Amino acid sequence: MLLVAAGRALFQFYLNREKLRNQLAYETREASRIKELDTAKTRLYTNITHEFRTPLTVIMGMAQQTLEKPDENLAFKQEMILRNGQQLLQLVNEMLDLSRLESGKIALRFIQGDVIAFLRYMVESFHSLAESQQKQLHFLSTLQELDCAYDPEKLRQIVSNLLSNALKFTPESGNIYLSIGHSFQNETPSLQITVKDTGIGIPEAQLPHIFDRFYQVDDSPTRPGEGAGIGLALTKELVNLLQGEIRVKSPVTGSNKGAEFTVLLPLQMAAETIAEGLPDAWAEPLARAKSTACNTPLLPNPVPAN
Ligand code: ADP
């Protein structure tokens, strides 16, 4: 009897000790999770604040100058105010889009048309920026044209983010290639868009994290380029919404630098429901995409970017 009671007491003692150990381990884990979250929050606030402060400082400085010296370089100042205002608006829109995508509040709006012409137009819209930074931007396609259903706004956001990053992380006299092809993903015909650059590349250990929101490989104030670590998270969410896939490779094959992002989007040859009432802002780009398709000669087949 006594032995049984002693056994029970011992068992209870071990049980309590184990419980205490588990509790302690849980609390230590929780404390380190909270610390990590805290660091991430601080990093986010610093990045976001910086992203807002820089354009706001330019806008205020330029506005002040137009008041003090209204006759001096007015067009330039207005241009700077507009450009920095647009940058701010884009950041706010991206943040909103990200949270709307997460809560499933963004709908697809397909149109029927030549997606190659549209992508060519998109690349062309980045040409002057590339040129001003002394970088070469190339458009390569194995397809002359492809009539299918696509969502222009989502495609624009995906391609813009990838091209902006490629430009941002590629030093002067570097090359950026956007190539288009097609492949089969699980027997589904897919459009393949690859953005490849000869830039600084991404360290292997960081590759699994770059699609996390607010993640930046280098978040020091002296890092090359600006950004809040939203672009790739948003891109991935958009690709998911389109039931596609995004992959990254760095360094690129045949080189010890550069990054290559490949987006695979299932091809729908006909839009089941064509979006009605697309925003007016799309009328001109789409008309220009159509006309460029007829006038611009196609570049040769994709070449490796080393
Ligand atoms: P950011 O707004 O900081 O550019 P992104 O989400 O677009 O945020 O990208 C996350 C991080 O991935 C970047 O901060 C950068 O470190 C890395 N990255 C993205 N694209 C490239 C690229 N083409 N070359 C090198 N690094 C890249």
Residues whose N, C-alpha, C, O or C-beta is under 5 A from the ligand:
A	BS01	ADP	N165 A166 F169 G199 G201 I202 I210 Y215 Q216 V217 D218 E226 G227 A228 G229 I230 G231 L232 A233 A259
